[in-house]
Amino acid sequence: MKTNKIFALVEVELKRLYRDPMIAAVLLLMPIGLTLVFYFALGNLYQDPARPEMSHFEYLVPGTMGYAVIYMGMMVALALCDYRNSGILKRLSSTPASPGEYLGSLIIANTVIGVVQSLIVLLVSVLLGFEAQVGLVGLVLVAVFMGLLSVTAVGMGLLTATVAKNTGAASGLSMIFIVPMMIFGTFLAVFDETTYNIARFMPNFYATDSLTYIFNGASLSEPVIWKNLLILFVISLVIVVAGIQLFKRTEFR
């Protein structure tokens, strides 16, 4: 696997954003629109006795950042199904790039996109009044969490594209993991012991939990932050490796 080939393919993937304005619009407007929806729906709702000055919108900002990233799993699945049906994946075998190099470039490109999307959510939230008590190091740590969550989303997209044979099926199957992660992993659910235990099965829960600590000014040496980072790393590694292996076996035989 050659690094120069991977980064050349990453460049090709990123160029799709301006070659196809619709894709660029979705990737840019989705996080902005999502943030605005939560702001107008929940910006005037105050219900945390511990922090009466914090609106429910501000409480959900870390989860909104994660949700903007996991939605990308559907975009990856749709793109791969489209590539399959148009014959692009079959033609890949006649190029110098190996399946591993192509999938590696897909992961890197979408990780970059996912991190940018999450930072757009943070920027828009700050412009709307959210006060993130975070410095440069904390912001880098936030980007790491979002990067790992992006890798997880790509892995889920690969798994979905392995099963789905067309874009319609991919869209429907993607909602199987998107909806539970939206409800439980963003802290949108009303939490009791049962829902909290369900949330622990959602990868974005670990990012949301840690970002909440970071944005509230907690010390970056807080053990729970690094515990969550380790758990999310393991989850992302397992899901993306499984996605790569299954997709390669079905599409690049």
C-alpha positions, 0 to 999 in steps of 0.5 A, a space after each residue: 500500500 503506497 502512501 502517495 496513491 492513497 493521498 492522490 485518491 483522497 484528493 480525488 474524493 475531496 474534489 467531488 465536493 466542488 464537482 458535484 455541488 449537491 454533495 457539497 451543499 448537503 455536507 455543508 448545509 446539513 450541519 448548519 441546518 441541524 444546529 439551527 433547528 435545535 437552536 430555534 426548537 430548544 434555545 429558550 428551554 431551560 431545564 437543568 437545575 444544576 446549570 439554570 443558565 444553560 439552555 437545552 440547545 447548549 446542552 445538546 451542542 456536543 451531541 449535535 456535533 456527533 450527529 452531524 458526523 454519524 449522518 455521513 455514514 449514509 452518504 458513504 453508503 449511498 456513494 458506494 452503492 452508486 459507484 457499484 451500480 455505475 460500474 466504477 468499483 469494477 473498473 477500479 481493478 484495472 487501475 494501479 490502485 488496490 482496493 485497500 488503497 481506495 478504501 484507505 483514501 475513502 476513510 481519510 477523506 471522509 474523516 477530514 469532512 467529518 471533522 470539518 462538519 463538526 467544527 462548523 456545528 461548533 462555530 455556528 453554535 458559538 455564533 448563536 451564543 454557546 460558550 465553549 470553555 475550551 482552549 487550543 489543546 482542548 479543541 485538538 482533542 475535540 477534533 480527535 474525538 470527531 475524527 474517530 467518530 468519522 472513522 466509525 461512520 465510514 465503517 458503518 457506511 461500508 457495512 451498509 453498502 455491503 448489504 444494500 444493493 441500491 441507494 434506496 436500500 442503503 438509505 433505509 438501512 442507514 436509518 437503523 443505526 442513525 436513529 438510535 444514535 441520534 436519540 441516545 448518543 446525542 443525549 436527546 433522550 430523557 435519561 434514566 438507568 435503562 436509557 443510559 445503559 442503551 446509550 453506552 452501545 452508541 459510539 457517539 455517546 462516548 464523544 458526546 460525554 467527553 465533549 460535554 466535559 471539555 466544553 464545560 471547562 473540565 481538566 483535560 486530565 479527567 480520567 473519563 475523557 481518556 477512558 471514553 477516547 480509548 473506548 471510541 478508538 476500539 469501537 472505531 477500529 473494530 467497525 472500520 476493519 469489519 467494514 473493510 474486510 466485508 466490503 472487499 470480499 463482496 466487491 473486489 473478489 
